[in-house]
Amino acid sequence: MIIFEQDSLGRSIVEIVFKNAGSIYAKPGVAYFLTHIFNTKGDADKHEKIYSLIEQDAIEFHASVNREFFTLSVKFLNSKSKKATDFIYTILTNPNLSQEAFEKSKKEISAKIKNKQNDHDYTASKNLFKSIFKNTPLEYPVMGEDIEKISLEDVRSFYTDLFKKEYVIINGGQKADVSKIISLFKPEKSDTLTFRAKPSEDVKELKNVEQSYIHFASPFDVDYKTELHLAKIATFILGAGGFGSRMMEEIRVKRGYAYSAYASNAFRKTYKLLSGYLQTKLENTEDAVNIVKEMISDFHANGITEEELAQAKQFLIGSEPLRNETLNQRLLRKFNEHYLSLPEGYYEKELELIKNATLDDVNSFIKSHPEIKDLTFSIVTKEDND
């Protein structure tokens, strides 16, 4: 599968997205470990020197991984197309998977994981996933938690398996010749893992913090083919719309509990969530949690107003050009259409669906999803706040 989008700005992008090759398809942390090798350790012959060579040609390379897929990306001037694609070919076929490179990466990743302990939003989010996706691969963060459990053989095995994965080539700007890269792959059919969040008891981690970090989520069993536009409208009004959203109005404007408070849709191939977060003073923690629960319960019971619907439509339709103006944005949309099995050109048609949605449509949709009330909270707070 090749996704192409023309652009006349003189720079191009080539990405290889390996499907079913994210962190949940390997031992925790292994997929991230391979991205670190690709990004920092170079190839087996020139090692790190290869990166300074491509920098001279203004070629940018990055390997990344999320829970679902593994991506190699290169950005370049159109005149450097061959050098850029040759670089991906080199990194893919001759990575520096030596013991020395492995040990260096191990130390560097260990330091990153340790530093993450001071990121309280990361901790709250990690604990939330560990709770609602307990005993599934989703309970582990993409970076992993225990680097000592990863061996060089684990990384080499995951690397070898990449060539058997189904893939999408994203080719943007000016068409680049990717035939040499494609020749490397012999994809095999594989099933996409899917999971449903299981609401659980709230999680609290006590740290020496000055405020509370609150993350929450509930299942959101939306039908992508018929309800995606309705979910976008509903969640925009609930908490994704910034100032004017119900969460900001109730938590910041009326009570001054937080500078910002958001709720958004996390719609993936592997899971579907309504999720959100806020930070608040230690003494307001319990009250803020209760407000979120009451707000979402009321949202489900009573829906939205005609005025809220009109404002949401005005913003979502009016801001559409801003979400589709860059090459990256257009390519991401095309990829999402493919990955989520949406009809081709769905996002253009979605504007018309939003425009034509009635108040009854949206409120019936909200009413049909009582699972959004099944909230789990993950809180990082101070011990004396009990």
N, C-alpha and C positions, 0 to 999 in steps of 0.2 A: 504494500500500500504506500503510495507516494502522495503527499499533500503539497500542492504548489500554489503560491500566491505571488503575483507580479508586483514589483516595486521599482521605482525609477530614481531612488536616492543614491545609488552608487555603492551601497553595501548590501551584502547578502547573508543569509543564515542557512546552515544545514544542521539538522538535528536528527539523530537516530533514537527513537523511543522504543525500548524493548518492553513489550507488554508482558504482564504476569511475571515481572522480574524485579519488583520492588522489595522492600525490606521484609514483608510478610512471607515472601517465598523462599526465605533462607534462614539460617540460624541468626538470632538477633545480632545486629551490628555488622554482619559480613558484607552485605551489599554496600553499606556506607564505607566500609574499609576499602573496598575496591575503588570507589569514587576517589577516596583520598590518595590511593596509589596513582590513579590516572592523573589527578590534578597536581601532584607534587613530586612524584618520583621518576617521571619521564619514561623513556623506553630502555630496553635492556642494554643497548649499546652506548647511547649518548647520555643516558641518565637525565638529570635535571637540566643539562645544557640545551636540550631540545627546545625548552620553553623560551630561552633568550633568543633562539634563532627565529621562532615564529613571531616574537614581539617586534623584531626588526621590520617585519612585514605587516604590522598592525593586525595580526591575526589573534583573536581571542578564543580560547578553548576552555570549556568547563564540563565536568562530569557531575551529575547530580542524581539523587535517588529520593523517591518518596515511598509511601507504603505500597504503592501499586506498580510503579514502573521505574525503569532505569534509563537515564538519558545522557547522550553525548552530544554536545553542542559546540558549533564553531561559527564565529562571526568574522567577516572579512570583506575587504574591498573587492569589488567585482573582478578587478584585474589580478587578484591573488587566489582565484577560485581553485585552480589546480593544486597550489601549495597547501591550501586549507584542507581539501579533501584528501590529499596525500598524507597530511598530518594525522587525520582521524584514522586512516588506514594503518599508519605506522603504530599509533598508540594501541589500536585494537589488536593488531597481530603480533606486536612485540613489546608488551608492557614489562616494566621492571618488577617482576614478581620474585626477586631474589630474597634471600633470608635477611640481608642487610636492609633492603628497602622495607621489608615487613617489620623489622624491629624498630626502625625509625618511625614508621607510621603508627605503630603501636604506642610509642611514647607520646607522639603528638596528639593522637586521638584520646588517649588517657587524660592528657592535660585539658583537652576540650570538654570532656565529660565532667571533669572535676570543676571546671569553670562554670558549667551549667548549673551547678549546685547553688550558685549565687543569683541565678535568674529565677525569681520566684514565680513569674508567670509560666515559665517553662515547667517548673516543678508542679504547679497546680494543674496544668494541662496534661502532663505525663501521668500524674496520679489519677486524673479523671479517666483517661483511656484504660489505665490498668484496672480500674474499677468496673466500668461499663462493658469492657471487652475481656473480662477475666477468663483465663484458660483458652484464649485464642491468640494467634500471632499478632493481633492488633494491640495487645496489652503492652507490647514493648515499643519504646521510642525508636525512631529510624536509626539513630546513632548507636543504639544498643546501650547496655548498662554495665556489663562485665567484660571488658576487653580481654581479660586473661583466659576467657573460655574460647577465644577465637584462635585458630591455628592457620598457618600459611596454607595448609592443604584445603582448609575450608574456603579460603579466598580463591585459590587456584581452581577449585571445583566450581565455584559460582561463576568465575570468569569463563570457564569452558562451556558451561550451560548457556551463557548468553547467546552463543552462536546457534543454539537450537530454539531460541525464543522467537515467537512471532514479533514483527516489528512494524513501525511506521516511520517512513522517511519524511521529514518536514523540510521542504526546499523552498526558501523564500527569497525574493529579490530578483536575481537573475538565475535562470536554471543552471545548476552545476551538474557535472557528470558524476553520478554516484554509482555507476555500474560496477566499478572495481570493488567498492564497499559491499554492494549487494551480493556479489559473488561469494563473499565469505560465509553467508548464512545458509543454513539448512533448517528452516523452522519446523517445529513439530507442534501439533495441536495441543493446547493445554487449557484446563478449566480455570476460570476466574474464581477466586475465593470470594465468598460473600458472607457477611455477618450482620446480625441485628443487635444493636446495643441492648443490654439488659440493665434496666434501672436497678440501682443498689443503694445501700446506705451511704450517706454523705461521708466524704473523706476529709479529714483535717490533719494537716502536718504543722507542727509547732516549730517556729523558728524565731530568731531574734530580729523581728521585723518592726517597722514603724507604722505599717498599715496592713490591712488584710487584702489578699489577692484571691478573688473569687471567680472560678470558672464553673460553668454548668452545661449540661447537655441532656437531651431526651431523644428517643427515636422519632423519626419523621418519615413515615412510609409513603412517600410521594411516588406517584406513577409518572415517570419521566415523559412518557409519550402524550399524556393528557393534562397533567397538573403542574408542570414546571413553571408556567407563567403565573399561575395563581399563587404558588408558593413564593415567587419573587415579589408579588404585590403584597401579600400578607406579611412576610418577614420584613420588608422595607418599612411597613407601618409599625410593626412591633418593635424593631430594634436596629435595623440595618440602615435606616435613613438619617442617622446622625441627629442634629437638632431638629426637633419636631416629632421624632419617633416617640413612642410611648415610654420606652425605657429611659430615654434622656429626660423626658418631661417629668416622670415620676421620681426618678432617682437623683437627677442633678437639679433640675429647675425648681421642683416643689420642695425638696428636702435638703439639697446641697450635700448629698452623701458621697458623690463621686464626680470627678472631672469629666469622665466619659463612661458610658455603659452601652454595650452593644449586644445584639442577638443577630445571628446570620444562619444561612443554610450551609451545611457541609454535605454536599451531594457528590458522592463518589460511586465508582462501579462496585466497590466492596462494602460500602456502608452509607447510610443516610442519617443525618443528624440535624436537629435544631440545636445550635450551640451559642454560647455567649460568655461575656466576662465583664468584670468591673473591679475597681479597687476602691476601698473605703477606709475610713478611720476604724481603728480597732473596736471602739465602743459601739460602732454602728453595724458591725458584722451580722449579727443575728437578725436585726431589723431589715437590713438590705436583702438578705436571703428570703425572708418572708414576703417582702414586697415583690420580688421576682416571681415567687410561687403564685401569689395572689393575682398578679398582673397577667400571667399566662393562663391561669384558670379563668379569669374574667374574659380574656381574649377569646378563648375557646367557647365560652358560654354565650357571649354577646356579640362577637365579631367586631367589624369595623363600621365606621359611619360613612355616609355619602361624601362628606367633606374630606375625610382621610383618603378615600378612594380617588377623588379628583386630584388631590395634591400628589399622591403617589404616581398616578398616570402622567401627570404633567412633568414630574421629575424624570421618571424612567424613560419616557419617550423623548423628552427634550435633551437629555444627556446622552442619548444613544451615540451621536457622532464622536463623543469623547471616548467611548469604549471601543471604538472601531477605527481610530485614526492612525495607529502605528502598525507597522508590519508585524511586530510581535503579537499585538492584540488580534489581528486578523488571522494569523496562523494558529493561535491558541484556540480561537473559536472553531476553526475548521477541524482542529484535532479533537476538541470536545464533542463536536457533532459525531465524529467517527467513533470515539471511545465510548460515549454514552449511548451509542446506537440511535441517535436522533436523526430525523430526516435531513437530507442535504439542504442547506440554506435555512435551517430552523431559526436561527437568531434573527434573520430578517423577517420571517413570518411571525416571530414571537411578538414583535411590536404591534402588529395588527391584533393579535390575540389579547394583548394587554389593553389596547385601545377599546376593544369590544367587550371586555369583561364587565359584567354588571355587579351591582352590590350583592344581589342574591347569589351569583356565581361564587364570589369570594367568600361570603359568609357560609354558604353551604360547604365549600371546601374546608374552611377552618373547622366547622362543626364535625366534619367527617374524619378528623384527625385528633381524637382524644389522647392519643399517645404522646402528644407534645407536653401534656401535663405530668408525664412520668419522669420528673426531673431528678438528676443526680448532681450534687454539688461537690466540688473539690476546692478546699480552702487552705491557703497558707496564712497562718496568723500567729499571734504571740500567745505564749502559755498562759499568762495571767488574764487572757480574754475569755476564759470559761465562765 
